[in-house]
Amino acid sequence: TGNACAVPTGLASNNITDTTATLSWHSVAGGISYGVQTRSLNGVWYDVPGTPVADTTITIDGLIPGATYEWRVRAKCGAG
């Protein structure tokens, strides 16, 4: 198992179009990668393709125009 990580803060959704959005968050101390998940409102969580990422931003696509989405990010610290 990896070392405990702080929860990423500062979650923001920017550059939103009908089918894409750029998601960003603040880095955490010791964070080496970040897993991002999305879901339609009250739906099932899915890993965003291309995650985990080392950066603190990712652009997602394939969104359904007019739909409401939720997203979350989890940091991984250390090995494991």
Buried (B, 14 or more C-beta within 10 A) or exposed (E): EEEEBEEBEEEEEEEEEEEEBBBBBBBBEBBBBBBBBBBEEEEEEEEBEEBBBEEBEBEBEEBEEEEEBEBBBBBBBEEE
